[in-house]
Each structure stands twice: as C-alpha cells, then as structure tokens.
Amino acid sequence: MKKTLFMLAVATVATVAMAQPPMGAGRPAGMGRMGAPEQIDVKFNDYVAAPAGFDQERGSIDKGSYQVVEYYSTTTDTTRKATVYFPPKYNKNKKYPVFYLLHGIGGDHMEWRQGVPNIIMDNLIADKKAVPMIIVMPNGRAQKDDRPIGNVYAGSAAFANFEKDLLIDLIPFIQKTYNVYTDKAHRAIAGLSMGGGQSLNFGLGHLDMFAYVGGFSSAPNTKQPEELIPNIENTKKENKLLWMVCGSRDNLMYNSSRLKAFCDKNGVPCTLIQYPEGEHNFVVWKYGLYNFAQLIFK
Ligand code: FER
C-alpha cells in the first residue's frame, strides 16, 4: 500500500511536470526518473567506453545527409514525416540495408538529431566499423495530431499504434521510394526510451521482419519478457541481435534488466550494458547508437 501510494505520488508529479513540456529541442528534466524503483538482479555485459571524438565532426571525411520525407499513412489517414539519413557517397544504384531509429515520449522525427546520428555514422562508416546504411527516424506517435505537445504521457497509446504505421505504411513507403534490401537480415530497429520499448515490442514481436533489435533506456511501454519472447527456440533461431543499454542512474532500468534476466535464464543471447553514472539522456543514447550500429548487417 505504501509503495502504491508512493508510485501514485510520483506518477502525479510526473504528469504535472509533463503538462507543459518545453517547445523545440530538449526534453523535460527528470524524465525517466519515475517508474518502479525496482532492482532486478542481473549480470550486465562489460561497459567499454566509446573512443573520444566518436560524436565529433571530422573535417577530412565524406559526409552523409539528412532529408525529411513525407508519406501517406493509412493507419492515421494523414501525411506523416520521417527524417532519413543517407550515408556518405549515397548511390541510388546501390542497395542499402535500413535501420529504423525511434525517439522518446517528448520527441518526434527530429529528436534524434540531438544525438548527432549523422556524425556518429559518418565516423563509423569512414573507419569501416559500420556498413553504409539508410537510417529512418520516424514520428512514433501514430495519431492524427502527432506533435509532442500537451501531456505527452496521454499519447502513449499512439506509440503502440505506431506498430501498424511502421509495418503497413512506413516500411512499404521506404522500400518503394529507395533502393533498399527488403529482407529481415537487412532491417534493424532500435530506439530510445519509449522508442526502445517500441523497438523491443515490434522487433521481437515480428521476428520475420527484424533480425536486429535494440533498446536504449527502454520505457515502461516495454512488454513483459514472456510476451516479448513467447517461443524461446524461435527467438533464438530468428533473432540475430538483441542489444540494450541503460544508465545506472536511470529508474527505468528495470524494463531492460527484467528482459536480460529472462534471456539469461532461458539461454537467449542478449546484451545489456549498464552505462556508468548514466542518466536518461543522450549521453547514453549516443553510446547506444555508436555500439548498435557496429553490430548490425554483418
Ligand atoms: C513512464 C516513464 C517514462 C512512461 C514513459 C516514459 C508511459 C518515457 C520516457 C521517455 O520516452 O523519455 O512511466 O510511461
């Protein structure tokens, strides 16, 4: 009872704090600090720091580019936006794999830009640590008005609804608009916070569509492990990568550690790195992108 009251109080404060999120870039302070302060015993994978400069622009290398694209969604019956990253020396005559990279509860198709995915990827590709790929950063709030305004927590259902938009509308749009591979071995999904929960839910829920799945500081929209992995042998056979990171100071850790504990118990290969002193912010998410991007399409 005491715990329930405490959680209610935390939830109420969170809702009030979220009522007027700041406009534009940046996210409300304290996001991710709420949620069950539950500790799950789990063995983390080793943390290896990213090299200095991994997120710094280098003068001497080829650069990729961003484009905001629009597609019609039958799910919402609206035109929706997505940011697309094209790798350096993008060539229409070459086929590319596609990585769907999802934002958090207060963001939209522009939020990931705070994490400079273009710089991180340009550097990785120049160093041959990642293969050239197209990265699609959609708006994961599948509803008619998909702007991150008002009480963004009230729009949680739209994050679940994005499963339809992604599978029925966005992926087919990307595949008919760009010269990309269409098999699951060339499709990855990862995201931060709400987008991490979506990636685990949709990625593990559609093993025929995504071979590589990542969750960075995944939020409480993450389904229970038994729901994510109802058939252990099938997941072991079909999934090529299940990779997670979360900050040691992030109260949302339990969403990741609960899945990691289940995987370890059942022999499902799974990585969870605890970012030392990490909070619910782009320090952890940039690290997630830097590492996840090196492990996919190989
Ligand atoms: C919650 C705490 C955090 C929650 C969502 C979040 C839906 C998401 C945070 C983010 O995306 O940054 O209780 O419930």
Boltz pocket constraint, residues with backbone or C-beta under 6 A from the ligand:
constraints:
  - pocket:
      binder: B
      contacts: [[A, 31], [A, 32], [A, 34], [A, 35], [A, 103], [A, 104], [A, 105], [A, 106], [A, 153], [A, 156], [A, 192], [A, 193], [A, 194], [A, 195], [A, 219], [A, 220], [A, 221]]
      max_distance: 6.0
